[in-house]
């Protein structure tokens, strides 16, 4: 039987779909309520972490290449743009205990 040059279903397109899914899960954000304030919280994987930040919870560095979370107010009085500009990068542990 001669070989078919047509792409088959479930080939490379399926692999690409799985990587899109993992990118979606890595960028997944949620809301949390802390002390009566609603926050957007988004995890950042170690591969996505490109810069160094200062954690507001402990005052220490969040080094590049370290998995952490980014948090910003979801219900701030100045609006979404101001809340997003005021986002902070926290160590995951510091955010959990904070």
Secondary structure, DSSP 8 states (H G I E B T S, - for coil): -----S--TTSHHHHHHHHHHHHHHHT-EEEEEETTEEEEEEEE-TTT--S-EE-TTTS-EE-TT--EEEEEESS-TT-HHHHHHT-EEE-HHHHHH-
